[in-house]
Amino acid sequence: MRLKIRDMREDRDLTQKQIAKYLMCDQSLYSKYEREEREIPLHLLIKLADFYNVNLDYLVGRCKNSERIK
């Protein structure tokens, strides 16, 4: 399973620093989340899914459809 958090960020021309600020964490920690060197907490994944308006399964690479479940 591969996280899509880097792809989502780059598709929107955002920096790691901008996303780290949104998540209220340090940029170096966020970088480790993107490289999967540290496991990203569920509450931050949920926050990112809301930010990108995608479902959580898509964000964590469990499905190919990015539509939110209604």
LINKAVEN-V118019 format. One record per residue. N is the residue number from 1. SS is DSSP state (@ for helix, = for strand, . for the rest). PHI is phi in whole degrees, -180 to 180 (NA if undefined). NEAR is the number of other C-alpha atoms within 12 Angstrom. Layout:
n:N ss:SS phi:PHI near:NEAR
n:N ss:SS phi:PHI near:NEAR
This chain:
n:1 ss:. phi:NA near:12
n:2 ss:. phi:-120 near:19
n:3 ss:. phi:-65 near:29
n:4 ss:. phi:-105 near:30
n:5 ss:@ phi:-66 near:38
n:6 ss:@ phi:-70 near:27
n:7 ss:@ phi:-59 near:21
n:8 ss:@ phi:-63 near:26
n:9 ss:@ phi:-64 near:25
n:10 ss:@ phi:-67 near:16
n:11 ss:@ phi:-61 near:12
n:12 ss:. phi:-103 near:15
n:13 ss:. phi:53 near:13
n:14 ss:. phi:-105 near:18
n:15 ss:. phi:-95 near:22
n:16 ss:@ phi:-60 near:29
n:17 ss:@ phi:-62 near:19
n:18 ss:@ phi:-64 near:20
n:19 ss:@ phi:-69 near:32
n:20 ss:@ phi:-60 near:25
n:21 ss:@ phi:-63 near:17
n:22 ss:@ phi:-60 near:20
n:23 ss:@ phi:-84 near:25
n:24 ss:. phi:60 near:18
n:25 ss:. phi:-137 near:20
n:26 ss:. phi:-76 near:17
n:27 ss:@ phi:-60 near:19
n:28 ss:@ phi:-67 near:20
n:29 ss:@ phi:-69 near:23
n:30 ss:@ phi:-60 near:32
n:31 ss:@ phi:-59 near:24
n:32 ss:@ phi:-66 near:20
n:33 ss:@ phi:-63 near:29
n:34 ss:@ phi:-62 near:29
n:35 ss:. phi:-83 near:19
n:36 ss:. phi:59 near:19
n:37 ss:. phi:-84 near:13
n:38 ss:. phi:-130 near:14
n:39 ss:. phi:-79 near:19
n:40 ss:. phi:-80 near:25
n:41 ss:. phi:-63 near:17
n:42 ss:@ phi:-56 near:15
n:43 ss:@ phi:-63 near:14
n:44 ss:@ phi:-77 near:24
n:45 ss:@ phi:-62 near:30
n:46 ss:@ phi:-63 near:22
n:47 ss:@ phi:-62 near:23
n:48 ss:@ phi:-69 near:33
n:49 ss:@ phi:-61 near:28
n:50 ss:@ phi:-65 near:21
n:51 ss:@ phi:-60 near:21
n:52 ss:@ phi:-87 near:28
n:53 ss:. phi:59 near:19
n:54 ss:. phi:-128 near:27
n:55 ss:. phi:-81 near:26
n:56 ss:@ phi:-64 near:30
n:57 ss:@ phi:-59 near:25
n:58 ss:@ phi:-65 near:29
n:59 ss:@ phi:-62 near:36
n:60 ss:. phi:-97 near:32
n:61 ss:. phi:82 near:21
n:62 ss:. phi:-90 near:15
n:63 ss:. phi:-150 near:18
n:64 ss:. phi:-98 near:18
n:65 ss:. phi:-94 near:15
n:66 ss:. phi:-89 near:21
n:67 ss:. phi:-64 near:17
n:68 ss:. phi:-75 near:18
n:69 ss:. phi:-79 near:13
n:70 ss:. phi:-104 near:6
